[in-house]
Amino acid sequence: MLRSNQMMNELMRFLGRHWIASIVVLGFTLLAVFTIRNLVAQPQDRRLVAIRQAGYPVTLSDLNAYYPTVADDQNAALVYQRAFETALFTNKVADDLTSNVSLMRGERLPEEFRSELGEALAQHAAACQLLYSATNCSGSRYPLDMRSGYMLLLPHLAKVKQAVFLLSLEGLSHASAGDSNQVYAAFNAAFHAADSLRQEPILISFLVRLAGAKMAAKRLEESLNLVGFSESQLRALQERFAAAKDQPWPARALAGERAFSISFFIDRQIQHSLTRSNQAIGRLPSGFGGDVAFTAYRASGLMARDQEFLLDTMGRSVAFAELPAHERIQAGPPPSMITSNRFLIFSRLLLPALQPTFARTDEHSARMRVAETALGVERFRLAHSGALPDRLAELVPECLQSIPLDPYDSQPLRYKKLPRGFVVYSIGPDRNDDGGAEPPPDKSAARSKATPADLTFIVERN
């Protein structure tokens, strides 16, 4: 005991004489404790618990289970994949056929083009048969392992988009020939192909589905200006638009992206592979230098702050995406996904690419609501010997359960009779009612804010 007291007294006298060294030792000790704590601590963020309680995935294993399994005999994705392996898609035939096809309303596809299209489809009849037979399947899951994280490859997305575009063009070709039954079959197959991505909890898959639905809606509008459909066909197409227009799809896609992002923070193996490949983070050195930089980033506590910001931002965004489009737009601008803190590396890298999601989702919802309503008008016309309704309220309840709201002002969609038909429209993202003005066919003009236009579905048929 005496010996211990003597040693302590000697230490205190030494520290008293060398107070600068004492401060340095104390500082290094505190820094070491802080660093070791940051290195060995496992994230126990309450936000992760809340995400799971809300039914959303946290880990990549969760995400893999979040993408529902489908029995092989009911899995449309397996049928589509067989079609995608044929020359129709591997040789870019589908892509070449669907490029640069633009028509004025009421214009038919030229006979020469229809003949060329028909010959190409006949040469690839087996692939086309697969695209149509997939409509007999009730579910879809492409063979993806979400546990691959950012290394996950999605080669099917471009092929799905090509399939939707090709089937929609085939539908327009049949409409140009006046064959309404074949028109319906083609568009039913086109929407089914787009919907094969419905459950895929990845943002790019969601956006490809939106692009496919937009093209199919455009070609269907063009086709309805050439031929009429039966009541059962109109109702079936109407149901597809109704199912495509709203939640839970944007929230599902963002929740999937959040799970991918979380893996950057909580999965040490992924962090190590990132530094090895340097594919996802160009701001950190690769190889051993990357491992050191990653360790320093975690040890500094910046990674924990980065994760906190990302989880808070994504939490607000997913909750915002859960709202119906008209409520979301009226609630104000979407949560910002931009941070000015240049030290939050992952948030700065991952979040900005997600920001345009809401604008695209809102436009899609408006477009689907307009198409659903226009098909309701067509059903009314069919049931009333060609007479059009004076107001959309006349469609309820026989042809519409209720009049869809315009997402951009929460008012009922607009409707006008035309000399040879009608227009149903949303005022669009500029929130100006331009009287159902049709967007110009020229893309550069369409991008001009000086060109008044609404989101329209116009049918003028003799």
Phi, psi and omega in degrees: 000316178298320179297317180296319179295321178298318181295321180293319179297318178299318181296318181294321178295321179296315181293327178294321180285330184241065187292329179294316178298326179296316180296319180296316180298315179298318179298314179295326179295313179297319179297319179296318179297315180298317182293313180298320179299315180293328182284321187265342183290134174266137181301125176234057186282130179299335180296325180295322177295317181295324179297314179295320180296332178279358178090013181256158182281150176247305181268170177293329175294320175301316183296322179297322178284336180290336176272103192299141174283153181225137177301142185305321184286352177240012185264102180297329182301323180293325177290316179298321181298323176296322177293322183292341180275356181274168182296338179303327181252323182290333179262012177063022179297315181298320181294317181294323183291328188264359182277143173058043174250107182225131183231153169279155181300132181086355180273139178269154173298137179302144181304321181296318180292318179300321179294318179296317179296315180299318179296317180296318180291325177294323179293336181242043185299324182296318179294318179297321179298323177295319180298322180282323183291338179296339179293346178278353181267142186268347182220177179202127169213118176286149185287076180248140174252102184297344180291352176286346177062221184293348178275357183297131178260144184230060184293342183285341187296314179297324181289322177298315179299317178299319181297316180297315181296319182293314180296322178294320178293323176297321177299317178295324177297317177294324177295323178296334178268356178081019182260091187292327180295318178291327177299311181299316182300319181293316181288326175299318178292323180295313180294326179294321178295316177298320181288351176296345178261003189304316185270358185285112189276056181227136186297316182295326176295319177299317182290325175296320177298319178298317180296320178294317179295323179296315179294317180298320178295320179296313180293326178294318176301315178298321181290321180293342174280355181245324183220160173256159179248166176281166179302313182295323179292315179298318181295318180296317178294321179300319179296325178295316179294320179299321182286337186269349197276335192223198183305159012259018194293315179295321178296322179297317180294316180292325177297322176296317178296325178296319179296319175300317182293320180300326182299333178295332185265324190254350183253104182296328180294319177294319177301318180293318180294329177298315181289335178286315186270329183057028181276329186260338184233096179283352184270352177247146176294156180267173177067215184297322178300324178294319177300317180295315180297320180295317180297318179295321180296318179290319183294330182286346184089354180293327180296321179296319178294321179299313179297319181298316180295316182296317181294319178296316182294314180293326178298315178295322183291317179296317178298322178294321181290338180289341181286147170302152188304316184293326177288322181296315182294318181290339180287346179115187182295150179294159179302138178290138178249021182251135175240140178273353180280106185288352179273349177272079192298310185292319179297319179291330182279318191266324192283317186304328181293342181272346187302319182288357185305317187291319180298317180291322180294317181295318178296319178299315181299317178298317182295318180292322179294319179296315180295317178302316181291320179299322177293328174296321176297319179296321177296319178298314181299319180296323183280346184238038172053040175093355180281140179265152176291152174280329181220154179296335180301336180289346180281341185267131004257359187295319187249348176210139175293321176200163180282119180299147177275146173287121182302333189277346175214006179060021173260158177303148177305151181272154181212137177219140170282146176241165182307325181236020181173225185201166172225134168249135184208157169253149181289345173082177187295339177282350176061024174252132176277106181261022174071022181083024178297131183282136176301141180294147181293334181283125186295323180295322177291324180296330181280346182284127179291342181282348181268110181290133180198150174244175172271107193243157166225109188245130175235118174230108186226135179292000000 
